[in-house]
Amino acid sequence: MKKEEILSNLEFDISDIVLLDSVTSTNDYLKKLALNGAKDGTIVIAKSQTKGKGTKGRTFISKEGGLYLSILLKPDFRAFDATLITPLTAVAVSETIAQISGKTPQIKWVNDVYLEDKKVAGILCESSIDSAGKTAYLIVGIGVNLIKPKGGFDDEICDIATAVFEEENTEIFSQFVSALINNFYNFYAQIDNKTFLEKYRRQNFVLGKEVLVLNNNQTLTAKAVWIDDNCRLVVELPDKSLKTLSSGEVILKND
């Protein structure tokens, strides 16, 4: 994977792309660059991470064969709802997988992408607050199991994880990265119009399902009935009342 190959296929001007073989975390690496004045649109890409991060402080296992990418955003945060970035990114990842592989991924609210009932990608967005209490920048972290790792997945995830491709192709990484950046920025440029929203709803496999929702240290049994215009999950509780969730973790009851 070479920077020139990626840049030659981009539809947008990117401030800088940093390519690394391995890093502790692309999000953490990009945070350091941001603190040193990195521009909006700076992207860090690595083939492996030694301390990959998932949601809720979990470890995101990041072996070689995966694609780990972080994008630095410095928009006017008053102009849009920054919570839309995670679902927007999920759609961009899903569209890219379909485009490059021909497979049909699905999305699990709010930030995971699945193939054939197994997780293939995750998203972690992190923001920095300035001294005035405003968002200084946002980092969009994306981890994709692009190629099945040599020796397979670790025991703790081998039953729940999958990869887009079984075998490596030297052109796949550059093609995938270019397509992913293009898809992300196409949706991002139209974030006010929420052009990604219908795809996010259509590809979400939790809708209509009985679920367990882990939210604010509570576990709720509910039915996922809708995703509203702000990408919040609307669930129906056993007493038929509706509850709208802006965050949390959803588990299908039969999983």
DRENDO-1510 file (C-alpha; in Angstrom, 1 decimal, always signed):
<recs>
REC; n; res; u; v; w
REC; 1; MET; +0.0; +0.0; +0.0 .
REC; 2; LYS; +1.5; +3.3; -1.2 .
REC; 3; LYS; +0.4; +6.8; -0.5 .
REC; 4; GLU; +0.6; +7.6; -4.3 .
REC; 5; GLU; -1.8; +4.8; -5.1 .
REC; 6; ILE; -4.3; +6.0; -2.6 .
REC; 7; LEU; -4.1; +9.7; -3.5 .
REC; 8; SER; -4.4; +9.0; -7.3 .
REC; 9; ASN; -7.9; +7.5; -6.7 .
REC; 10; LEU; -9.3; +10.2; -4.3 .
REC; 11; GLU; -12.1; +12.5; -5.3 .
REC; 12; PHE; -11.3; +14.9; -2.5 .
REC; 13; ASP; -8.3; +17.0; -1.4 .
REC; 14; ILE; -6.8; +15.4; +1.7 .
REC; 15; SER; -4.5; +17.4; +4.0 .
REC; 16; ASP; -2.1; +14.5; +4.6 .
REC; 17; ILE; -2.0; +10.7; +4.8 .
REC; 18; VAL; +0.4; +9.0; +7.2 .
REC; 19; LEU; +1.0; +5.3; +6.5 .
REC; 20; LEU; +2.4; +3.1; +9.3 .
REC; 21; ASP; +3.1; -0.6; +9.5 .
REC; 22; SER; +2.1; -0.8; +13.1 .
REC; 23; VAL; +1.0; +1.7; +15.8 .
REC; 24; THR; -0.4; +1.6; +19.3 .
REC; 25; SER; -3.6; +3.1; +18.1 .
REC; 26; THR; -4.3; +5.2; +15.0 .
REC; 27; ASN; -6.7; +7.4; +17.1 .
REC; 28; ASP; -4.1; +8.1; +19.7 .
REC; 29; TYR; -1.4; +8.7; +17.1 .
REC; 30; LEU; -3.7; +11.2; +15.3 .
REC; 31; LYS; -4.5; +12.9; +18.6 .
REC; 32; LYS; -0.8; +13.7; +19.0 .
REC; 33; LEU; -0.7; +15.1; +15.5 .
REC; 34; ALA; -3.8; +17.2; +16.2 .
REC; 35; LEU; -2.2; +18.7; +19.3 .
REC; 36; ASN; +0.8; +19.6; +17.1 .
REC; 37; GLY; -1.4; +21.5; +14.6 .
REC; 38; ALA; -2.4; +18.8; +12.1 .
REC; 39; LYS; -4.9; +20.1; +9.6 .
REC; 40; ASP; -8.5; +19.1; +9.1 .
REC; 41; GLY; -8.6; +16.0; +6.9 .
REC; 42; THR; -5.3; +14.4; +8.1 .
REC; 43; ILE; -5.6; +10.6; +8.0 .
REC; 44; VAL; -3.5; +8.0; +9.7 .
REC; 45; ILE; -3.5; +4.4; +8.4 .
REC; 46; ALA; -1.9; +1.3; +9.9 .
REC; 47; LYS; -1.8; -2.4; +9.1 .
REC; 48; SER; -1.8; -3.4; +12.8 .
REC; 49; GLN; -2.3; -1.9; +16.2 .
REC; 50; THR; -0.8; -3.0; +19.5 .
REC; 51; LYS; -3.4; -1.2; +21.7 .
REC; 52; GLY; -6.4; -0.9; +19.5 .
REC; 53; LYS; -9.4; +0.6; +21.2 .
REC; 54; GLY; -13.1; -0.3; +21.0 .
REC; 55; THR; -16.1; +1.2; +22.6 .
REC; 56; LYS; -16.6; +1.4; +26.4 .
REC; 57; GLY; -12.8; +1.0; +26.9 .
REC; 58; ARG; -12.6; -2.4; +25.4 .
REC; 59; THR; -9.6; -3.7; +23.4 .
REC; 60; PHE; -10.1; -3.9; +19.6 .
REC; 61; ILE; -7.9; -6.8; +18.5 .
REC; 62; SER; -5.9; -5.4; +15.6 .
REC; 63; LYS; -3.8; -8.0; +13.9 .
REC; 64; GLU; -2.0; -7.6; +10.6 .
REC; 65; GLY; -4.4; -8.1; +7.7 .
REC; 66; GLY; -6.8; -5.6; +9.1 .
REC; 67; LEU; -7.1; -2.0; +8.1 .
REC; 68; TYR; -7.0; +0.6; +10.8 .
REC; 69; LEU; -7.7; +4.2; +9.8 .
REC; 70; SER; -8.4; +7.5; +11.6 .
REC; 71; ILE; -9.6; +10.7; +10.2 .
REC; 72; LEU; -9.2; +14.2; +11.8 .
REC; 73; LEU; -12.2; +16.5; +11.5 .
REC; 74; LYS; -12.2; +20.2; +12.4 .
REC; 75; PRO; -15.6; +21.4; +11.2 .
REC; 76; ASP; -17.8; +24.1; +12.6 .
REC; 77; PHE; -19.5; +21.8; +15.2 .
REC; 78; ARG; -22.4; +24.3; +15.5 .
REC; 79; ALA; -23.4; +23.5; +11.9 .
REC; 80; PHE; -24.4; +19.9; +12.4 .
REC; 81; ASP; -24.9; +17.2; +15.0 .
REC; 82; ALA; -21.6; +15.5; +15.5 .
REC; 83; THR; -23.3; +12.4; +16.8 .
REC; 84; LEU; -24.3; +11.7; +13.2 .
REC; 85; ILE; -20.7; +11.0; +12.3 .
REC; 86; THR; -20.7; +7.4; +13.7 .
REC; 87; PRO; -23.7; +6.2; +11.7 .
REC; 88; LEU; -22.5; +8.1; +8.7 .
REC; 89; THR; -19.2; +6.3; +8.9 .
REC; 90; ALA; -20.9; +2.9; +9.3 .
REC; 91; VAL; -22.7; +3.4; +6.1 .
REC; 92; ALA; -19.5; +4.5; +4.3 .
REC; 93; VAL; -17.7; +1.3; +5.6 .
REC; 94; SER; -20.7; -0.8; +4.5 .
REC; 95; GLU; -20.8; +0.8; +1.1 .
REC; 96; THR; -17.1; +0.2; +0.6 .
REC; 97; ILE; -17.3; -3.4; +1.5 .
REC; 98; ALA; -20.1; -4.0; -0.9 .
REC; 99; GLN; -18.3; -2.0; -3.6 .
REC; 100; ILE; -14.9; -3.8; -3.3 .
REC; 101; SER; -16.1; -7.3; -2.5 .
REC; 102; GLY; -19.6; -7.6; -4.0 .
REC; 103; LYS; -20.8; -8.9; -0.6 .
REC; 104; THR; -23.8; -7.6; +1.3 .
REC; 105; PRO; -22.9; -6.2; +4.8 .
REC; 106; GLN; -25.3; -5.1; +7.4 .
REC; 107; ILE; -25.1; -2.6; +10.3 .
REC; 108; LYS; -25.8; -3.2; +13.9 .
REC; 109; TRP; -26.9; +0.0; +15.7 .
REC; 110; VAL; -24.9; +2.0; +16.4 .
REC; 111; ASN; -21.4; +1.5; +15.2 .
REC; 112; ASP; -20.7; -2.1; +14.0 .
REC; 113; VAL; -20.7; -3.6; +10.5 .
REC; 114; TYR; -21.4; -7.3; +10.0 .
REC; 115; LEU; -21.0; -9.9; +7.3 .
REC; 116; GLU; -22.9; -13.2; +7.4 .
REC; 117; ASP; -23.8; -12.6; +11.1 .
REC; 118; LYS; -20.3; -11.9; +12.2 .
REC; 119; LYS; -18.6; -8.6; +13.0 .
REC; 120; VAL; -16.3; -7.3; +10.2 .
REC; 121; ALA; -15.7; -3.7; +11.2 .
REC; 122; GLY; -16.1; -1.3; +14.1 .
REC; 123; ILE; -16.1; +2.5; +14.6 .
REC; 124; LEU; -14.9; +4.6; +17.4 .
REC; 125; CYS; -15.3; +8.4; +17.3 .
REC; 126; GLU; -13.5; +10.5; +19.9 .
REC; 127; SER; -13.7; +14.3; +20.4 .
REC; 128; SER; -11.5; +16.8; +22.2 .
REC; 129; ILE; -13.0; +19.7; +24.2 .
REC; 130; ASP; -11.2; +23.0; +24.3 .
REC; 131; SER; -10.9; +25.4; +27.3 .
REC; 132; ALA; -14.2; +27.1; +26.4 .
REC; 133; GLY; -16.0; +23.8; +26.6 .
REC; 134; LYS; -16.4; +23.5; +22.8 .
REC; 135; THR; -15.4; +20.6; +20.5 .
REC; 136; ALA; -11.9; +21.4; +19.2 .
REC; 137; TYR; -11.8; +18.4; +16.8 .
REC; 138; LEU; -13.2; +15.0; +16.2 .
REC; 139; ILE; -11.3; +11.8; +15.4 .
REC; 140; VAL; -13.1; +9.1; +13.4 .
REC; 141; GLY; -11.5; +5.7; +14.0 .
REC; 142; ILE; -12.3; +2.8; +11.7 .
REC; 143; GLY; -11.2; -0.8; +12.1 .
REC; 144; VAL; -11.9; -3.3; +9.3 .
REC; 145; ASN; -11.0; -7.0; +9.2 .
REC; 146; LEU; -10.0; -6.8; +5.6 .
REC; 147; ILE; -8.0; -10.0; +5.2 .
REC; 148; LYS; -8.3; -13.1; +7.4 .
REC; 149; PRO; -5.2; -13.0; +9.7 .
REC; 150; LYS; -2.6; -15.7; +9.3 .
REC; 151; GLY; -3.4; -18.4; +11.8 .
REC; 152; GLY; -7.0; -17.2; +12.1 .
REC; 153; PHE; -8.7; -14.9; +14.6 .
REC; 154; ASP; -7.9; -15.1; +18.4 .
REC; 155; ASP; -9.9; -17.6; +20.4 .
REC; 156; GLU; -12.0; -15.0; +22.1 .
REC; 157; ILE; -13.3; -13.6; +18.8 .
REC; 158; CYS; -13.0; -16.5; +16.4 .
REC; 159; ASP; -16.8; -17.3; +16.7 .
REC; 160; ILE; -18.0; -13.7; +16.3 .
REC; 161; ALA; -15.5; -12.1; +13.8 .
REC; 162; THR; -15.0; -12.5; +10.1 .
REC; 163; ALA; -13.0; -10.8; +7.3 .
REC; 164; VAL; -14.0; -9.3; +4.0 .
REC; 165; PHE; -11.5; -11.5; +2.1 .
REC; 166; GLU; -9.9; -14.9; +2.9 .
REC; 167; GLU; -6.7; -14.3; +1.0 .
REC; 168; GLU; -4.5; -11.2; +0.5 .
REC; 169; ASN; -4.3; -9.4; -2.7 .
REC; 170; THR; -1.7; -6.7; -3.1 .
REC; 171; GLU; -4.1; -4.2; -4.6 .
REC; 172; ILE; -7.0; -4.7; -2.1 .
REC; 173; PHE; -5.6; -2.3; +0.6 .
REC; 174; SER; -5.1; +0.7; -1.6 .
REC; 175; GLN; -8.4; +0.1; -3.5 .
REC; 176; PHE; -10.3; -0.2; -0.2 .
REC; 177; VAL; -8.7; +2.8; +1.4 .
REC; 178; SER; -9.4; +5.1; -1.6 .
REC; 179; ALA; -13.0; +3.9; -1.9 .
REC; 180; LEU; -13.6; +4.3; +1.9 .
REC; 181; ILE; -12.2; +7.8; +2.0 .
REC; 182; ASN; -14.3; +8.8; -1.1 .
REC; 183; ASN; -17.5; +7.2; +0.4 .
REC; 184; PHE; -16.9; +8.9; +3.8 .
REC; 185; TYR; -16.4; +12.3; +2.3 .
REC; 186; ASN; -19.3; +12.0; -0.1 .
REC; 187; PHE; -21.6; +11.4; +2.8 .
REC; 188; TYR; -19.8; +13.9; +5.0 .
REC; 189; ALA; -20.2; +16.7; +2.4 .
REC; 190; GLN; -24.0; +16.2; +2.5 .
REC; 191; ILE; -24.3; +15.6; +6.3 .
REC; 192; ASP; -26.8; +18.4; +6.7 .
REC; 193; ASN; -29.1; +16.6; +4.2 .
REC; 194; LYS; -28.5; +13.2; +6.0 .
REC; 195; THR; -28.2; +11.4; +2.6 .
REC; 196; PHE; -26.8; +8.4; +4.5 .
REC; 197; LEU; -29.8; +8.0; +6.8 .
REC; 198; GLU; -32.1; +5.8; +4.6 .
REC; 199; LYS; -29.2; +3.4; +3.9 .
REC; 200; TYR; -28.4; +3.3; +7.6 .
REC; 201; ARG; -32.0; +2.3; +8.4 .
REC; 202; ARG; -32.2; -0.2; +5.5 .
REC; 203; GLN; -29.0; -1.9; +6.4 .
REC; 204; ASN; -29.6; -2.1; +10.2 .
REC; 205; PHE; -30.5; -5.6; +11.1 .
REC; 206; VAL; -31.7; -4.9; +14.6 .
REC; 207; LEU; -35.0; -3.3; +13.5 .
REC; 208; GLY; -38.0; -5.5; +14.2 .
REC; 209; LYS; -35.9; -7.7; +16.5 .
REC; 210; GLU; -36.2; -8.5; +20.3 .
REC; 211; VAL; -33.1; -7.1; +21.9 .
REC; 212; LEU; -31.4; -6.5; +25.2 .
REC; 213; VAL; -30.2; -2.9; +25.5 .
REC; 214; LEU; -27.3; -2.0; +27.8 .
REC; 215; ASN; -27.7; +1.6; +28.6 .
REC; 216; ASN; -26.6; +3.7; +31.6 .
REC; 217; ASN; -25.8; +0.6; +33.7 .
REC; 218; GLN; -29.3; -0.8; +33.0 .
REC; 219; THR; -30.3; -3.8; +30.9 .
REC; 220; LEU; -33.6; -3.3; +29.1 .
REC; 221; THR; -35.6; -6.0; +27.3 .
REC; 222; ALA; -37.2; -4.3; +24.3 .
REC; 223; LYS; -38.1; -4.5; +20.6 .
REC; 224; ALA; -36.2; -2.3; +18.2 .
REC; 225; VAL; -38.8; -0.5; +16.2 .
REC; 226; TRP; -37.2; +2.5; +14.4 .
REC; 227; ILE; -34.2; +4.7; +13.9 .
REC; 228; ASP; -35.2; +8.4; +14.1 .
REC; 229; ASP; -33.9; +11.3; +12.0 .
REC; 230; ASN; -31.0; +11.8; +14.5 .
REC; 231; CYS; -30.0; +8.1; +14.3 .
REC; 232; ARG; -31.4; +7.4; +17.8 .
REC; 233; LEU; -32.8; +3.9; +18.3 .
REC; 234; VAL; -36.5; +3.8; +19.3 .
REC; 235; VAL; -37.4; +0.7; +21.3 .
REC; 236; GLU; -40.7; -0.6; +22.6 .
REC; 237; LEU; -40.6; -1.8; +26.2 .
REC; 238; PRO; -42.7; -4.7; +27.6 .
REC; 239; ASP; -45.4; -2.2; +28.8 .
REC; 240; LYS; -45.7; -1.0; +25.1 .
REC; 241; SER; -44.2; +2.4; +26.0 .
REC; 242; LEU; -41.5; +3.8; +23.6 .
REC; 243; LYS; -38.0; +4.8; +24.7 .
REC; 244; THR; -35.5; +6.7; +22.5 .
REC; 245; LEU; -31.8; +5.8; +22.9 .
REC; 246; SER; -29.0; +8.0; +21.8 .
REC; 247; SER; -26.3; +5.6; +23.0 .
REC; 248; GLY; -25.9; +2.1; +24.4 .
REC; 249; GLU; -25.2; -1.4; +23.3 .
REC; 250; VAL; -27.8; -3.7; +21.6 .
REC; 251; ILE; -27.7; -7.5; +21.8 .
REC; 252; LEU; -30.1; -9.6; +19.9 .
REC; 253; LYS; -31.9; -11.8; +22.4 .
REC; 254; ASN; -31.2; -15.0; +20.6 .
REC; 255; ASP; -27.4; -14.3; +20.3 .
</recs>
